[in-house]
């Protein structure tokens, strides 16, 4: 320890830098964001070892095993189908075809399913259930990485072996109409194509008509072999209005008519000399009960797969659909179309499709599938000889060679038939086992990048925690030891050690590593950063524990004693952090926050009762938030406002008025927690979220059903009027007019989309895209935000605190108007109640009960987290409402779409954080340290859970639910940290500007 103190102490002299606690915490959060980015790059891994861009060739097809006998079965089997049509309906749930909606709206498809020449399956899609990864899975047979959900926004060309390339190489003519994602993934492979944008979710009519308009001509032509149709309208309706919308039925009927048109057109072209055609009705993913997708609920992963062809035996009764994997379509379609199986395929053959073929051909198909999987096993698993599926495949090959020998000898005994059935079952078991083994090693982690990112994140959190006593001191600033750690021997030793470790790791590692492929400049920067953080942390800890330097404390902290509120806030925060290690708690995290907020409200009630009906403990009184410049001055409350009024205390009428006012105030304060409890209960019933109860009906589903559009319209109108009443109090006259016109424009926008109706035409809404109405609202939003920014800039010049506060409130009001535009109509009560709760807390809780800055900040954070789930959000990607990213846009514009989607997702936490900023800035008597304390606590509340979760998810990386539960939560944690950093930069700018004014 002596040696450590000397090498960290460095040269004598001034080696410390004074920083505001807000600036220090903000810089720490930005460094943590960098560490999280490095960790995410390593955690969302590169694909497992595969053949890369190498394509399978027909000449590479393995001959069937034979014991020394000549066999000509060395070619790809002849195709079973001539022309193939793939009709992919985006977001088509399996119950839309096989359930009650299918019976009602898709009668022709139902007839083919029940009594036609068809095979029916429920194809299970792996999460993430978004379009690009699912297309990739069906065409390559490979399970995409989870990070492909990000690539879904801008799909690049697919270089891996796939069915489209194989068909093109075999001389097949391919035609495509629909989602332009296919055109980006398979460039120059379609002889004819017409793409439609998949991101303009407000359009659910033209986007499908642009596909269907080609059908009449193309079905009459004979110059194509593979026709792919990708319909997007159903998916867009889901994003806009959900699966229970009145628009779903007509869209399903439209799809049924298209199935009939294609089927009739194919049948009319059939003749004895041609191979039978095949029509495939499928979906890339399903649709959640909220209309979105991306998660792992049953409605999202279960999709219909209907194969219709004269080659199949006609059914005379309904046969229940069997479960298959979506990747199983790849090998099945490849062999059915006479193509080599893509080399990276993980799926196994759907044998029932080939049930009309001879046993000899069925064995050939299974052998080809098994041989392809065995090669992939050898590439991916070092100890492949021990794999159960691989060993079973070797035994099946030996049995198969015996069967071929008997067959070629002309043996027709029962022994041949029994042996053939045995070989068939062996092959089936072998391909299933090998497929399962490969799916278990879908990807490998970049552990080196994960460790580097985790080290940065953990070092920052430890430094923030170690600096907390001084950061929350009376001046909200502290001395950061910088120069001595950077000039110490320890710093250089750490740099050399980490450099040596980097060289050793990068020269010995056999797998792909991101951090080993970057430039030495970036590597050196990260090494210096990690070493500097460790030295600063050691120096800080040494100052606290070895030197015993007393820390300056505020007058509130001098009278320290833990209150019930302090215990609830501390225990609740740590209990939530510990719950992140459980998949069930992550799936139902909303229950945790609802419980914590309800408990908090009961503590408010207890504190209010103690204030008005009990004896106030002197310690409790001393713990009130008292301005640091006058520790003996009593905090101003509503009582003080009455006593300082123009009323004469000696006058009897004045005394009665003051007494009645105090009584009135008392009961308002006491009843406030119960009012808030009622509000929270109402918000809980508005949106069911999570996993366990997500399927249960809620008030939101009732409102969004087509039968209750009038009720939704009334609720929307009332909510918008009340939002105006609550917000306009902090607006200037011009902003009030802009706010009113903007809220009217929001109702007109929702009416244009058909979500709500106008009173004068409730039965015939004119449905449009609402582009003009939304842009009309954007003008007023930008106007209010511009007014706020102007006031902030003006206050920076004139040092006018009133102008500064007004500017912040203008920005807050502009964000409220933007939130009202982006939120779906049934969620407007969430926004309304957020405003109501904020007003109640501000007027009746904070000042009256005397909570300090740290307590208020934690309470704001808790309410922000609860509001996130009140919106209907969860830790599943499926609850992200991407339709918000296209409000007011005719085409997909990447940056605005990303910003609007993030804002609509985190509107609850954002509004609470911005309101906290406005509230702290308006409390001028507490400004000097309150803003710094609040910013520091807010960042600490975000940094600690994020760092703990990174450690937990590293230890749980092989958990069964790693991709369905823990990975989406990690993305949410990263994005939430980014949003928090954006708000805290504003916090820090305010604090720094205030300090500059005070120093000048």
N, C-alpha and C positions, 0 to 999 in steps of 0.2 A: 504493500500500500504506500509505503514511503517512496519507493521508486516510481510508482504510478503517479503520485502527486507531483514529483519533481518533473517528470517528462511531460506532464500535462500543463504545468505552470508556465513554462516557457520563459522568455526574457522578461526582466522587470520593466515596469513602466505602465502607462495607460494602455490596456489591451481589451477594453470593454466598450460596447456600443449600447447606448440607451435606445430602446424601441418601445413604441406603444404596444400594448398587449394585443390589440386588434390587428396591427400590421404583422406582428410576429406570428400570430395564429393563422392569418391569411396566407403568409408565405409558407408556413408549415403545411397547410392544406393543399396548396399548389404542388409542393414537393410530393405529398402523399398521392395526389392525382397522377403524377408521373410514375410513381412506384406501382400504382394500381394498373396503369396502362401497360407497363412491362409485365406485370403478373398476368393480366388478361391475355396478352400476346402468347404467353407460355401455356396458360390453362386451356384456352380454346385451341386445340392442338391441330397440327398438320395431320392429314389422313394417314392411316396405317400404311405400312409398306405395300406397294402394289406395283403393277407393271407400267405405271405412269401413262405416257401417251402412246405406248406400244399397242398396236391393234392386232386382234386375232385375224388369222388368215384361213381360208378354206383348206389350203395345203397343209396347215398345221394340225388338222383334225386327226385325233388318235384313232388308229384302227382298233376294232374290237379284239379282245384277247382270243387267241386260238392256239392250240397246242400243236404247232408244226404243220397245220393244215392250211392250204391256200384259201384265202377269203377275199372277196372284192368289196367288203364292207368298210372301205377306208375313206369314203367321201362323206360330205355332209348329206344327211338324208334328204330325199326329195321333198319339196315344200308341200305342206298339207293344204295351204290356202293360196289362192291366186291374188286377188286384190283385197287389201285390208284398209278399213276405215277406223280410225281412232277418234271417237267423239268424247273429248274431255270437258266436262262441265265443272267449272271451278266452284269449290265449296259445296258440292252435291253430297249431302249426308246420306248414309245408307237408309235411314228411315224415310227419306224423301222418295225413295224408290220402292223399298220393301215394306214400308209402314203405311199408316192410314193416309198420309198425304199422297203417296204413290197410287193407292187405290182410287183416290178422288180426282187427282189432277193428271195422272199419267196412265190412262186406261190401255193404250196400245202397248206401252212398255210392259205393263202388268200382264197382258195377254201373252206376250213373248216369254216372259219370265215363268208363267205358270204352265203354259201349254205349247210353247214354241220350241224350236230347235235351238236351245240355248243352254249355257252353263252359268250359274249364278254364284257369286262369291262375295264375301265381305273382306275387302282388302284393307289391312291395317297399315297405316302410315306411321313412320317413326317421327317423333318430334325433332326439330321444329316443324310444325305443320304449316309451312308457307310454300309458295308456288315453286320458286326456283329449285330448292333442295328436293322437292318431290318429283319434279320433272327429271332432275338428275338421277334420282333413285330409280325411276321407272325405265329410263333409257340406258343406264349403265348397270343396274342391278346392285349398285353400291349404296351403302348408307352414308349420306353426306355428313360432314361435321356440323356441330351446333352453330359455329360461327357463320355458316352459310346463310343464316337469317339476316346478317348484315349485308352479305353479298346479294341478297334478294333484291335490294334496291337498285343495283346496277350490275346485272348479270354479265359476266364475261364469257368468251368463247369456251366451250367445253372441249378440252384436249384429250380426255380419257376415252378409251374404247367404248363405243356406244352403238345402239341399234341403228340410229340414223346414218352414221358413217358406214356401218356394215351394209346397210341396204344400198347406199350410194355406190359402194365399192362393188357390190354384186350386180350393178347395172339397173337397179330399180329406179323408177321415176317417182319422186316424192313431191307432193303438193301440200302447202300449209296455209291455213287461214286462222287468225285469232291472235291471242296474246303474243305481243312482239318479243317476249322473253325467249321464245323458241328461236326467233331470228337472230338474236344476239348470241344465244348459246350454240347454234348450229349454222354459222354463216356460210353462204355459198353452197349449201347442201340441198336447198329446195329449188326445183326448176321454176316454181311459181309460188308466190306468197303474197299475203296482204295482212300486215300486222295492225293490231289495235293496242292502245295503251292500257296497261293493267292498273295504273295508279289513279286514274281519274274516276273515283268511286261514285261521283254524283251521276254519272251516265250509266244507266242499266238498260237502255233501249237501243240506241244507235250502235253501241259496242257489240251487240249480238247481231243486229241487222247487217252490219258490215261483213259478218261471216256468212250468214245465211244467203245473202244475195248472190253468192257464187255457186250455190249448190246445184241449181237447176242445170246450169251449163256443164259443170264438172262431172255430174253423174251421168250425163249423156255421152261423155267422151270416153275413149278407150286408151288414152295416151298416158295413163298414170298407174302406178302399182300400190302406192301408199298415200292415203289422204288423212291428214291430221287436222282436226277442228278443235279449237280451244275457246269455249264460251265463258265470258266473264260476268255477264249480267247478274247471275244469281249471287255471286260473291259480292258484287257491289251493293245489291239490295240488303244483304246481310250486314255489311258495314254501315249502311245508312239507317236501317230500320229494324234489323234483327230477324230471326227465323220465324217469328210469329206475325210478321207484317202481312197486310192484305195484298202486298205485291208478290209474295212468294208463290201463291197459287197460280196466277196467270203466267208467271215465268216458268213454272214446272209444266204447265200445259203447252207453252211454246216449245220447250225442250222435247216434250212427247211428240209433238207434230213433226219436229225435225228428225227424231228417231224413225218415225213412220215414213217420212219422205226418203231417208237414206236407205232404209230396209227395202222398201218397195223398189227403189231405183236399182239396188244391187240385185234383187231377185229377178228383175226384168232382164238383166244382162246375163243371167245364168244359162249355160247350155251344156250339153253332154261332153263336148270337147274341151271345156275349160275347167280349171280347178275351182272349187267352191270359194266364195268370198267370205270375209269375216268382218263383222261390225263389233267394235268394242266400245261399250258405254262405261266410262270410268270417271273418277275425280282425282284431283291432286291431293285434296284434303277435305275435311268436313267443315262444320260451322258450329261454334259454341252457342250456348243459349243466349248470349249477348250479341251474336251476329259476327263475332270476330273469329280469329284462328291463330295458331302458333303454339298452343299449349298441347297438353296430353290427355284431355278429357275424352271420354268415349265418343262424343259427338264430333270431335275434331279428328280423331285418328281412324274412325270406322267409315270407310267409303265403299260405295257399291262398285262391283266389277261384274259386268254382264257381257258374256261373249255369245254372239248370235251368228250362226252359220248353218247352211244346209248340210255341212259335213257332220253335224251333231245329230244324235238320235232325238227324235221328237218326243216330248213328254206329254203324258196324258193326265198328270196330276201335279200339284205343286210340290217341289222338292226344296226343303229349306236350304238357304245359302250356307256354304261352308266357309270357315275362316282361312284366309291365306295372308301371306305378307305381300305388300305392294311390290317388293323387289322380285317376287316370284314371277311376275309378268314378263320380266326381261328374258330369262332363259326359255320360257314357254313360247313367247312370241318369236324369238330368234329361231328356234327349231321349227316352229309352225310355218315360218316364212322361208325356211331353207337357208338360214344364215348361221355363221359361227356365233357361239355364245361370247359376249364381251368378256375380256380376260379378267376384269375386276368384279365380275358378278358374284354376289353373295347369296342370291336366291336359289331356290330349288324348283324343279319342274312341277307344274300342276298336272299330274298324270291323267286326271279325268278328262282333260281336253283331248287326249290321244287315245281314249278308250276304244275308239272304233278301229284303230290300227292293230296290226298283228302283234303277237307277243314278241316276235323277233325285232320288230321296229321299236316297240316300247323299251325293250332292253337296250337297244342301240341309243335311244334318246337319253335314257338314264345313265348309261355309261359315259356319254359325252359330257353330261352335266357333272357327273362325279369326277371325271378326269380333270375338268376345268377347275373345280373346287379343290381337288387334291394338289394341283400346281400352286394355287393361291395359299393353301395351308403350308406347303413347303417354303414359300417365300416369307410368310408372316410369322410362323411359329418355329423357333429354333429346335424344339423337341417334338417335331411333328410326328415322329414315329410312335410316340406314346399317345397321340390323340385317338380317342375312341372311334370317331368317325373315319379317320384315315385308315386305321387298322381294319375296320369293318369293310371299307371299300376295297382293300387288298384282298380280303377273303371273298368278297362278292365277285371280283375279277376272276379269281381262280374257279369259282363255281360257274361263272359265265363261260369261261373257256371250255369247261367240261360239257356244258349245255350245247355250245356251238359244235363241239366234236360229235356229239350224239346226233345233232340236227343234220350236219353235213353227211353223216353216215347213213342218213335216211331212216333213223329210228323214229317210229311213230307210236311207241308204247306209252303207257301211262306214266312211266318213269320220267320221260322227257317233259311231260306236262307238269308233273309235280316239282321237278327240278327247276323248270322255268319260273313257276310261281315263287319258289324259294329264292331264286336269284333276284326276281323282281322286288321282293320284300327287303332283301339285303341291300339292294341299291337304294331303295326308298329310305331306309333307316340311315344308310351311310351319308346320303346327301343332306338329310335333315340334321344329322349330328355335325357334319362338317360346316354346314351353313350356320348353325348355332355357335360353334367354336369361333368362327370368323367374326360374327356379330359381337361377340364378347370383347374383341380387341379392335373395335371400330377405329380407334385412334390412340396415339401415344402422346403423352404429355411432354412438353419442353420444360423439364424440371429445373434446369439451370436458370432459365428466364424467370420461372415462378419463384425460385429461391431469392434471386436478386430483387425482384419486385417486393416480395414479402419482407426482406430485410429493410428496405427503404421505408416501407409503410410502418413497420413496427418501431423503427428508430424514431420516426417523426412523432408517433403517439407517445412513446416513452418521454421524449423531450417535452412535449406539450403537458403531459401529466406532471413531470418533475418541476415544470415552471409555473404550475397553477398557483401556489401560494403567493408568489410575488406578482404574477399577472393579475390576480384579483385583489391586489393591494389598493391602498387609498388613491394612488396616482394612476393606476392602470398602466403602468410601464415598469420596465425592469432592465437590468444590465445584462446583456448577452455577452458571454466570454467568447470572443472571436479570434483575436490575433494570437493569443497565447496557444490555443489548441492548434491553430494552423501552422505555427512556427515550432511546434513541439516535436520531440523525437518520436513520440507515439504516432503522430499523424503520418510521418514518412514511413515508419515501420508498417503501419496498416496499408498504406498505398502499395508498398513492395509486396506485402503478403497477398493482397487481393489480385495484384497483377500476376503473381506466380500462380495463384489458383486458377485464374482465367486462362492462362497459357496451358496449364496441365489439363483442365477440363476440355478445352477446345481441341487439343491435339489427341485426346484419348477417346472422345465421345464418338459413338458410331451412328447415332441418329441425328436428324436435322435439329439444329439449334439456332434460334433467331439471334440471340445475343452474340454468338460466335461469328455471325455473318455480317455484322455491322462494322462501321469504320472504327479505327483505333481512337479517333478523336472522341466519338461518343462513348466508347468503352472507358477511356481515360476520364472523361467528365463524370461518369457514373461512379468510378472508383474513388475519385476525389470527393464526390458528394457523400458517399457512404462513409469514408474515412473521417471527413469533417464532421458529419453528424455524430459519429461515435465519440470523437474527441470533445465536441461541445457538450454532449450528454455526460461524459465522464467528468468534465470540468464543473458542470452544473451540480451534479450529485456530490462531488467533492466539496463544493462550497457549502452545500446545505448540511451535509452530515459530518464532515470533518472539521470545518471551521466553526460551525454552529452560529453562523451569522444570523442575527434576528431579522425577521422580515417585517416590513412596515405593513400595518394592517389598518383597515378602515375602522371608524368608530363602531360600525355595526359588528365587525368581527371581534372587537375587544370584549364584547359581552357575549361571547360565543356559548351557545347551548343548543342542542339539537331539538328542534320542534317536530311535531308529528308530520308536518308537511315536508320537512327536510328528509325524514326517514322514508316517507312514501316515495318521494322523488328519487332518492338514492337507490332504495331497494327495487323500485319499479324499473329504473333504467338498467340495473345490473341483471334483474330477472329476465328482461327482454333480450339482453345480450346473450345470456346463457341459453335461452330458448332457440337461438339460431342453430344450435347443434342438432336439432330434431327436425326431420322432414315433415312430420305432422304439424309441428308448431309453425313451420314456414308456410305450409299450405293454408293454415288457418291463422295467420299472423294477425289478421284483423280482429280476431277475438281477444288477443293479448292487448291491443291498443284500446279496444272498446272497454275492457275491464279496467285498465289503468286510468282512463279518462273518467269513468264512473266513480272509481275510488277517489280520484282527485276532487271531484265535485262534492263528495261526502265530507272530505277534509275541509273544503271551503265552508260547508254548512256548520261544521264543528267550530271552526275559527270564528265564524260570525256569531254563533250562540255564545261562545266564550267572551267575545267582545261586549255584547249587549246584555247578557244575563249572568255572567260570571265575574269573578275577580281577576283583573288583569295582572298577570305575573310581571314584576318589574323587568325580569329578563326578556319576556316577550315584548314588552314595550320598548326596551332598548334595542331589540332586534329589528325594529321598523327601519325602513330605508330612509336614513337621515342624510341630508347633504353633507359632504365631507368638510366643507368650509365652515360649518357651524354645528359641531357635534352635539351641542346642548340645546339646539333649537328644535322645537317640536314640529313634527311633520304636519303639513297643511292637509286638512281633510274637508269634507263637505260641511262639517260643523263649523270649521274656521271660516268658510265662505259666508255662512249665515251671520256669524258674529262680526265679520268685517263689512257687512252690508250697511245700507243707509238706515236700517231700522234702529230705533232708539231702545236699548235694552231696558231702560227704566219705564218705558210705556207698557201698560198692561196688554194692549193689543199686540204690540210687538213681541212681548214675552210669549203670548199664546201662539203667535204665528211661528216664532222660532221653535217652540216646544212641539207644535204639530208637525213642523218640517222635519225635526229630528226624529219624531216617531215614524213619520212617513218614510224617511230614509232608512230607518232601522228595519222596517218590514220589507222594504225593497231589497236590502242586502241579504236578509235571511231567506227570502223566497227565491233569490236569483239562482242558487245551486239547483233547486228543484225544477225551475223553469229550464235550465240547461240540461238536466237529466231527461226531461220530457222531449226536448229537441233531439238529443242524441238517440233516444229510443225511436223517434219517428224516422230519423235518418237511417238507422239500422234496418228498418223494414222497407226502405225504398229500394235498395239494391242488395240482393243476396250475392255474396262473393265467396272466395275460397274454393274448396273442392267438395267438402262433405255436404254442404247445403246449397251448392250453386244451382242444382237442378230444381230446388223448391221454388214455388211461385212467390213473387214479391210484388210490391205496389208498382214498381217500375214496369214489370211485365204487363200488369193490368192496364197501365196508362198507355203503353205503346201498342197494345192490340188495336186492330182496325175498328173494333166496336166501340172504343172509348176515345176516339179522336176529339170529340167535342169537349170531354172532360179534360183531356190533355191541353186543349187550346185555352180553356178557362184558367187552368193552373199556370200555364205559361204566361198569360197576360197578367194575372195577379202577381206572379213572382217578379216580372219585369217592372211593374209599377212600384212594388215595395222596394225593389233594389234601387230604383231612382230616389225614392223617399229617403232611404238610409244613406246613400252615397252623396247626394247633392249638398249636404250640410258642409262638406269640406271642399266644395267646388267654387270657383269664381263664377260670375254671371255667364260669361261666354262658355265656360266648361259645362255649366248646367244645361244650357241650350244644346250643346253638342252631345251631352250624355242622354238627354231626352230623345233627340232625333236618332241617336245610335240605337237606343233600346227599341224604338219603333221600327227601325230598319231590321233589327234582329227578328222581330215577329214576322215582318214581311218576308225575310229570308226563309224562315222555317215554313211559312205558308206556301212559298214558291216550291219548296221541296215536297210538299204534301204532308209534312209532319203535323201541322196544325191547320185550322181552317179559319176563314174570315166569317164573322157573324152573318153577313148578308148572303153568303153562298156556302152553307155548311156541307152540302151533299156533293158538290162538284168542284173540288179544288183543282186549280190549274197548276199541274205539276211541271216544273221546269228545273233548270240547274241552279237557279238563284245566284248567278254570277254577279249581276248588276247590284242586287240588294246587298250581298256580302261586301262588295267593294265600296258601296255607299257607307257601310258601317266602318270599314277600315279607314276611311277619310276622317271620320270623327275620332276614332281611336288615336290616329297619328296626331290629330290636332290637340287632343288633351295631353298626350305624352310630350308634344313639342312645348306646350305651355308650361308643363312641369319642369322640363329641362331648362327652359328659358329662365324660370324663377330661380332654379338652383345656380345657374351661371351668374345671374344678377346678384344673388346673395353672396357669392364668392367674391364679388367686387366690393359690395357695399357693407358686408359683414352684418347683414340684416337677418336675425334669427327667425323672424316672422315670415319673411319671404322664403327662407330656406325650408321651413316647415311646410309652408303652403305648396312649394314645388314638389316635395316628397309626397304629399297627399294627392296632388294632381297625377303623379305617376301611378300611385296606387289605384286611383279611380280609373285611369286608362286601362290598367291591367284587369280591373273588375269588368269593364265593358268588353274587353277581348275575351275574357273567360265566359261571359254570357253568350258571346257569339259562337264559341267553339264547343261548349258543352251541349249535349243533346237536350231536347226540351224537358224530358222527365227528370233531368239532373239540375235544372235551374233552382228547385227548392234547396239543393245542397249549397249552392252559392249564396242564396238568400239567408239560410240559417248560419252559414259561416259569418256573414256580416252581422247578424243579430247577436251571435255568441261573442264576437269581438267587441261590440258596443257594450254588452252587459258586463263583460270582464273589465273593460276600461273604466266604466262609470261607477260600478258598484263593488268591485272586488279589489282591484289593485290598490287604490289609495286608501279605501276604508280599512282593509285588513293589513296594510302596511308591508307588502311583500317586497323583497329586494330584487335587484336586477338579475341575479343568477336564478332565483326561483321563478321569476316571470319568464325568463328565457326558456327554462326547461318546460314550463307549462305550455308556452307557445309551441315548442317543438312537439310535445305530445299531442296537442290539438291538431297540429299540421299533419302528423302521421295518421291520426284517426280520420281526418278529412280525406286523405288519400284513399282510404278504404270506403268511406262514405260515398265516394264517387262511383263505386262498383269496381275499383281496381283490385288486383290481387298480385301475387308473385308469379303469375303465369303470363307468358307473352300474349296469350289470347285476349286479355282484357285491354290491350293497348288499342285505342280507337284511332286507326290511321285515317279515317275519313276527315278528322279535324285538319289534317295536313293539306287538304285540297279545297278548303272553304274559300271561295272567291277566285279560284284558278281554273282556267279551261284546260290546261295541260299540266303535266308533272314538272314542277320546278323544285330541284333537290333541296337547296338550302331553306327556303321558306317552308317547305313541307316538313322537313326535319324539325325546324324550330317550333312550328305550330303543333306538331304531334307531341313533342316533349312538353310544351307548355300546357296543353290540354290534359296530359297524363299527370303532371305534377302541379296542377293549378291549386290544389288544396294546400300542400306545404309551401308553395311559392307565395300565396296570398298571406298566409300566416307569418312568413319570414319578412315580407315587405311591410306588413302592418306593424310588426315588432320594430322595424327600423323607423317607421314614421312615429310610432308612439314614443320611442326612446328619444328621438330628436325633439319632440314637442315638449318633453319634460326638461325645461331649461335649467331648473335648479339642480337637477341630478345629472346634467349632461356630461360634466367633466370626466366622470369615471364610468357612468352607467353604460354608455355606448361601447366603451372598450370591454367592460365586463361581459356585456351581453354578447358581443361578437365572439369573444374568446370561448364562452360557454357553448354557444351555438356550434362553433367549429368542433369543439371537443365532443359534443353529443353526436356529431356525424363521423368524426374520425375514429373514435373507439369502436363502435359496432362494425365499421368497415374493416378495420385491421383484425379484429377478432374473427370476423367471418372469413377473411382470407386464410387465417391459420386453420380454422375449422374445415374449410372446403379442401384445403391441401391434404389434411388427414383423412378426409372422406371421399377422396377422388375416385375410389373404386367402389363407392356405395351403389346399391342397386338403383337408387333414384337420382344419381348424380346429374343426368341430363334432363330429366323431367321436372325436378324440383330445385336442386341446389344451383344448377347453372343459370336458369332464368333469374333467380334471386341475386346471383352475383352480378348480372347485367344491370338489374335494378339498383343495386348498391353503388355500382360505378356511376350510373347516370345520376342518381340522387346526390352523390358527392360532387359531381360536376355542377349541378344546379345550385347546390349549397355554396360552392365556391363563387359562382356568379353573384349571388346575393351578398355574400360576405365581402366581396370587393367593394360593393356600394357602401356597406357598413364601414369598412376601413377608410374609404375616401372621406366619408363624413367625419370620422374621428380625427383623421389627420388634418382636415380643414379646420376643425374646431380648435385643435391644438396650435395651429399656425396663427389663428386669430388671437388666442390667449397670449402667445409668446410675443406677438407684435404689439 
